[in-house]
Amino acid sequence: MPALIPLTLQPHVSRSEDNTFLQNMFGERSLQTLVKIHEQLQFYEERKPVPVLDSAAALAHESLLLVHDTIAQKSYDPELPPLPDDIDDNEDSVKIIRLVKNKEPLGATIRRDDLTGAIVVARIMRGGAADRSGLIHVGDELKEVNGIPVDDKKPEEIIRLLAQSQGAITFKVIPSVKEEEPTKEPKVFMKALFDYDPKDDKAIPCMEAGLAFKRGSILQIMSQDDATWWQAKHEGEANPRAGLIPSKQFQERRFALRRPDATLPLQRTSSRRSSGFRRSFRLSRRDKKTNKSMYECKKSEIYDTADLPTYEEVTTYRRPSGAKHRLAVLVGPPGVGLNELKRKLLISDPQHFSVTVPHTSRAKRNQESDGVEYHFISKHLFETDIHNNKFIEYGEYKGNYYGTAIDSVRSVLSRNKVCLLDVQPHTIKLLRTAEFKPFVVLVKPPAIERLRETRMNAKIISGKDDKGSAKPFTEEDFQEMVTTAQTLEVQHGHLFEKIIVNDDLSTAFGELRGALKTVETETHWLPVSWTHS
Ligand SMILES: Nc1ncnc2c1ncn2[C@@H]1O[C@H](COP(=O)(O)OP(=O)(O)OP(=O)(O)O)[C@@H](O)[C@H]1O
């Protein structure tokens, strides 16, 4: 039934199409409902109704918020019809997108398609403005920005155009046929083993989209879709926007190319002494005369080319109560004070800390007991054990072998004690297993001026002669300590979870003890591979 046109309007309606239009409009049910609501409201307004419930105002407020929330949670993106398969190039169906952009970047990168020459969206940064809008997708072809055609523009020019625009930006795009699958927030965390600054990276497709980080940073990897550029953000960072970082594979390749010397054997930092693995033996020895340079390193010091430090996947770990402790590994240049720090730890809590008992093939002396100063074994057995890789480190001095057996470490750990072990840096990688979960600390010397001040009365056990006599530090010792520490940090920095400067001894000791306490009791990051053995 045609609706009636109000009388007041009738004289103005002369054309038949106007008449049809008005009839249709007044015939619409929604309009009629609105008019009815309007009339009811007017009716009640005049009667000034009293609320039925005292809490009516609060209820109304709550309902309003509920309605707001319901609406806010709904997606009102326009549902575009899928593109037909037989899309004609000359008849591109375009999509007009209007985004309101504040100061943050758009969060998308573009490139010129080699084949078609078109400007296409190369990637969408997770959590960025473009991603959150859900309207722009990888592969979309960009035709216009704010009405300016971009076909003939270089990607850099377009980026500039985008960076300059504030507020609403209108894009005209030809949507890519394949739309990206929405993915769940990934839970992959990587510890960065190198420093990275996109400003120094010529290869990055968009410097502004890069994410800078330092060695030791924990990164949440948001996307590994691209083989060369991952998307990541700093762990715990509230901002959902991801940045570009080089992928593990790509960075490894770059490191391998950048460091042709990586395959060369390491230069010994000191020809004077083969420092390091004598140390873990010395603490448990009473015979102080025959220590030090008596051991010759037998393990290879070849730099492992597989050790290109990029990223290591990590996860959170908290030592279950009663579980074995992580192995506490100390590394540092000769004379820096590792022995002193271990001694202080042992004295501070002998029930809690312990060291390994070394093995030797030399004959037991009268005052010695097997298993106290050393485990005394035959030369033949020592050689068999070497052959069977039973030693973490071993050496030979005056025809006798000395070494730290892996089982000695196990023995300390199985007594539920923290095992303090100091090793040569190249040994660390043998210990990096789920069983030992080594917590590796580098002890560094302070600046040389401070060494001169603090070590005035200290003595270094000289390795120049075989007697191992203790002598005051020389200027050369200090210099060597500083340069060795620098080399250690450059070559093995990625292996250290903690770096302590041994300036004031009690401060350094406090720091070391605090760090050990933290790994014993608190949640921290650990390589994923160590958590499922
Ligand atoms: N912070 C410090 N301040 C002053 N003296 C120190 C400090 N740390 C260590 N020393 C002293 O320096 C000397 C060398 O220390 P220590 O023997 O512990 O070194 P080390 O790292 O074990 O060296 P190496 O393995 O080459 O023997 C000792 O006399 C020690 O008391």
The ligand as an SDF file (V2000), in Angstrom:
LIG
                    3D

 31 33  0  0  0  0  0  0  0  0999 V2000
   90.2860   -6.6290   43.4930 N   0  0  0  0  0  0  0  0  0  0  0  0
   91.5230   -6.8910   43.9340 C   0  0  0  0  0  0  0  0  0  0  0  0
   92.1970   -5.9410   44.5620 N   0  0  0  0  0  0  0  0  0  0  0  0
   93.4670   -6.1940   44.9950 C   0  0  0  0  0  0  0  0  0  0  0  0
   94.0880   -7.3580   44.8160 N   0  0  0  0  0  0  0  0  0  0  0  0
   93.4740   -8.3340   44.1790 C   0  0  0  0  0  0  0  0  0  0  0  0
   92.1520   -8.1610   43.7040 C   0  0  0  0  0  0  0  0  0  0  0  0
   91.7650   -9.3040   43.1120 N   0  0  0  0  0  0  0  0  0  0  0  0
   92.7980  -10.1640   43.2030 C   0  0  0  0  0  0  0  0  0  0  0  0
   93.8250   -9.5880   43.8490 N   0  0  0  0  0  0  0  0  0  0  0  0
   95.1250  -10.1770   44.1140 C   0  0  0  0  0  0  0  0  0  0  0  0
   95.7610  -10.3850   42.8560 O   0  0  0  0  0  0  0  0  0  0  0  0
   96.5850  -11.5510   42.9010 C   0  0  0  0  0  0  0  0  0  0  0  0
   96.1870  -12.4840   41.7920 C   0  0  0  0  0  0  0  0  0  0  0  0
   94.8740  -12.9800   42.0570 O   0  0  0  0  0  0  0  0  0  0  0  0
   94.4370  -14.4720   41.7260 P   0  0  0  0  0  0  0  0  0  0  0  0
   95.5160  -15.4120   42.0620 O   0  0  0  0  0  0  0  0  0  0  0  0
   93.1010  -14.6800   42.3160 O   0  0  0  0  0  0  0  0  0  0  0  0
   94.3420  -14.3300   40.1660 O   0  0  0  0  0  0  0  0  0  0  0  0
   93.8720  -15.4020   39.1230 P   0  0  0  0  0  0  0  0  0  0  0  0
   92.8670  -14.7470   38.2580 O   0  0  0  0  0  0  0  0  0  0  0  0
   93.4650  -16.6430   39.7940 O   0  0  0  0  0  0  0  0  0  0  0  0
   95.1440  -15.5300   38.2710 O   0  0  0  0  0  0  0  0  0  0  0  0
   95.9140  -16.8170   37.7550 P   0  0  0  0  0  0  0  0  0  0  0  0
   94.9160  -17.7930   37.3250 O   0  0  0  0  0  0  0  0  0  0  0  0
   96.7530  -16.2810   36.6670 O   0  0  0  0  0  0  0  0  0  0  0  0
   96.6580  -17.2340   38.9480 O   0  0  0  0  0  0  0  0  0  0  0  0
   96.3990  -12.1460   44.2930 C   0  0  0  0  0  0  0  0  0  0  0  0
   97.4690  -11.6750   45.0990 O   0  0  0  0  0  0  0  0  0  0  0  0
   95.0890  -11.5520   44.7610 C   0  0  0  0  0  0  0  0  0  0  0  0
   95.0120  -11.4480   46.1440 O   0  0  0  0  0  0  0  0  0  0  0  0
  1  2  1  0
  2  3  1  0
  2  7  2  0
  3  4  2  0
  4  5  1  0
  5  6  2  0
  6  7  1  0
  6 10  1  0
  7  8  1  0
  8  9  2  0
  9 10  1  0
 10 11  1  0
 11 12  1  0
 11 30  1  0
 12 13  1  0
 13 14  1  0
 13 28  1  0
 14 15  1  0
 15 16  1  0
 16 17  2  0
 16 18  1  0
 16 19  1  0
 19 20  1  0
 20 21  2  0
 20 22  1  0
 20 23  1  0
 23 24  1  0
 24 25  2  0
 24 26  1  0
 24 27  1  0
 28 29  1  0
 28 30  1  0
 30 31  1  0
M  END
$$$$
